[in-house]
C-alpha cells in the first residue's frame, strides 16, 4: 500500500516537472510571428498553457512507461 502512495507522488511530480519544462520551452518560440494580430493575447497565453500541459503530460507518460517496462523486464531474468 505504501508503494502505491510513493508511485502516485512520483507520477505527480513527474507530470508537474515535465509540464513546467515544456512551458519554458514553448516560451522560446516567437508566437507573434505565428498568430493572427486580431486574436486576443490572453487566448494565445491559454493556448500555450494547453500545449504545455499536453506536451508535458505526454513526455512524462512516456518516461514513466519506459521506467515501468524496464522494471518489469528485470522480472524476466
N, C-alpha and C positions, 0 to 999 in steps of 0.2 A: 504494500500500500504506500509506503514511503517513497519507493522507487517511482511510482506513478506521479506523486507530487513533484519530485525532482525533475522528472521528464517534462511535466507541464510548465514548470518555471523555466527550464532550459529552452523549450519551444517558444514561450512568450518572449523571453529575452532575445532569442534569435530573430524572431519576426520584427521586433522593435528596432534592433540594430540594423538589420538589412533595409527596413523601410527608411530609417534615418540616412543610411548610406546612399540609397537610391535617390532620396530627396536632394541630398547635397550634390550628387552627380547631375541631376536634372537642372540644378541651378546654374550650371556652367553653360548650358545652351542659351543662345540669344533668341528668346522666344518672340521678340518684337519683329524679327525678320519673317517669322513663320505665320503669325496670326494676323487676322484682318483688323485694321485700326478701329472698326466700328464695334468690335467686341468689348464688352465690359472687362477691365483689367482684373476685377475680382473673380470673374468666371475663368480667366486664364490661370489665376492662382489656384482655384479649385481644381481645374483640370490637371495642373502639375501635381497637386496633392493626391488626386486619384491615381495618376500614373505612378507616383512614388509608392503608393500602397500596393498597387497591382504588381509592379516590378519587384518590390522588396519582398512581398509575400511569396511570389513565385521563386525567387532566388533562394530564400530561406527554406522553403519546402524542398527544393532540390537538394540543398546541402544536408538537411535533416534526413531525407530519404537515403542519401549516399552514406551517411553515418549509420543509419539503421540497417541498410543492406550489408555494410562491411561488418557490423556486429553479428548479424545473422550468418554471414559467411564463415565466421570463426567456428560456429557450431557444426559446420560440415566436416571439419577435420578433427 
